[in-house]
Amino acid sequence: MSEMIRVRPTQDGTYTVYRGMTALISGLTRLQAERYEASIARQQQGFITAGA
């Protein structure tokens, strides 16, 4: 099972993307963070499909 990917707002108005407890990238707009999150989810889905 892969770790949960989530987007969290920061106090300065930007967003950070996390995988589990690890911050992957920060300082993004909400749209950028959501696109990054979706990209990671697609990559993970591809790895799962390829392994089946």
LINQUINOR-V601706 format. One record per residue. N is the residue number from 0. RES is the residue in three letters. PHI is phi in whole degrees, 0 to 359 (NA if undefined). BURIAL is # if it has 9 or more other ideal C-beta (glycine too) atoms within 8 Angstrom, else .. Layout:
N_RES_PHI_BURIAL + N_RES_PHI_BURIAL
This chain:
0_MET_NA_. + 1_SER_276_. + 2_GLU_286_. + 3_MET_291_. + 4_ILE_254_# + 5_ARG_214_. + 6_VAL_247_# + 7_ARG_231_. + 8_PRO_285_. + 9_THR_248_# + 10_GLN_290_. + 11_ASP_270_. + 12_GLY_91_. + 13_THR_261_# + 14_TYR_233_# + 15_THR_237_# + 16_VAL_257_# + 17_TYR_243_# + 18_ARG_242_# + 19_GLY_64_. + 20_MET_264_. + 21_THR_265_. + 22_ALA_283_. + 23_LEU_271_. + 24_ILE_201_# + 25_SER_221_# + 26_GLY_81_. + 27_LEU_264_# + 28_THR_287_. + 29_ARG_299_# + 30_LEU_299_. + 31_GLN_300_# + 32_ALA_296_# + 33_GLU_293_# + 34_ARG_293_. + 35_TYR_297_# + 36_GLU_300_# + 37_ALA_296_. + 38_SER_298_. + 39_ILE_296_# + 40_ALA_298_# + 41_ARG_296_. + 42_GLN_298_. + 43_GLN_297_# + 44_GLN_296_. + 45_GLY_296_. + 46_PHE_293_. + 47_ILE_294_. + 48_THR_296_. + 49_ALA_294_. + 50_GLY_277_. + 51_ALA_281_.
